[in-house]
């Protein structure tokens, strides 16, 4: 695996953006089934209370796992921040476009 030097502030912005996105995806699934708790939703999906929820339950598990992995990565860089501070510290749309375009450019270079 290649290592790249990244500005700490940029890394934190990327992590915050991804964490917020994962939270939104989790909330979409929970809202779809009228739940506010992942634990309760997964329990009901597993025990059959919610039929047809298997794919959403799998997706929710994957999203939660990814979110926990990124939170662990973030805490290895800086002290734990609250959910509220994560929402407030996301990148501006201009910063996101710059980050996204740079990432896309790097991906295209790696494919060559």
N, C-alpha and C positions, 0 to 999 in steps of 0.2 A: 504494500500500500504506500502510495506517495504521500509525503507530508508537504503542506503548504503553509507559509507564514500568513497569518490573517490578523488584522487589527482587532483588538479585543472588543471595541465598541461595535464594529461591524458584525463580529461573531455574535455578540449579545443581541443585536437587532435581528439577525437572521433566526436565532433561537427563539426570541420572543414572537416573531412573526409566525414561525412554524407552530409554536405552542398555541398561539391564538387560533390559528387555522384548525388545528386538531380539536380544540375545545368547541369551535363552531360546528365541526362535523359530528362530534359526539352529541352536541345539543340538538342537531337536526334529527338524528336517529331517535333520541329520547322524546323529542316533541312529536315526531311522527306517531309514536305509540302512546303518547300522553303520559310519559314518565318523567320524573325529575331525578331519579337515582339510577345510575348504571347498575348497581348491585341488585336492586329490585327488578329491573328490566331483565337482566341476565338470569336471575332466579326463575322468573316467570317464563322466559323463553326456554329454559332448560326443562322445567317441569311440565311443559305443555299448556300452561295457562294461556300463553300467546301462541296460537297456531300461525304458521307462516312467518315467524320472526327469526328463523334460524340464520338466514343470510345476514340480517341486520345485527344479530347477536355476534356472529363471527367478525363482522366489520367493526363492531364496537370493541370487542376484545383486542383486535389488532390496533385500533386507534388508541386505546388506553395503554397498551404495551409500548407503542411508539412514544406517546406522551411521557410516560414514566421514564423511558430511556433518555429522552431529551432533557427532562428535568434533572436527572442524575448527571448528565453531561454538564448542564448549566451550573449545578451546585458544585461541580468540581472546579469551576472557573470562578464563581462568585457565591456569596452567601444566598440562601433561599430568599426569594422575593414572593410577596403575596400575589394572589390572582389579580387583584386590582392594579397593582403596580405593573404586572405583565401586560395588561390591556393598555395602560397609559404609555408604556415605553416602546410600543411597536414602531417600526420605521414609517416615515412619511411615504406617501405614494411615489414621490420622486425617488426617494432612497430605494424603495422596493424595485422600481423599474431599473434603476442603475444596477442593483444587485442581481436581479433576474437576468438582465442582458449580459452582464459579465459572466454569470454562471453558464448561460446558454453558449456564449462564445467559447468558454473553456471546454464545455462538453463537445462542441463541434471540433475543436482542436484535438481533443483526445480520440475522437472517432477517426481522424486521418491516419 
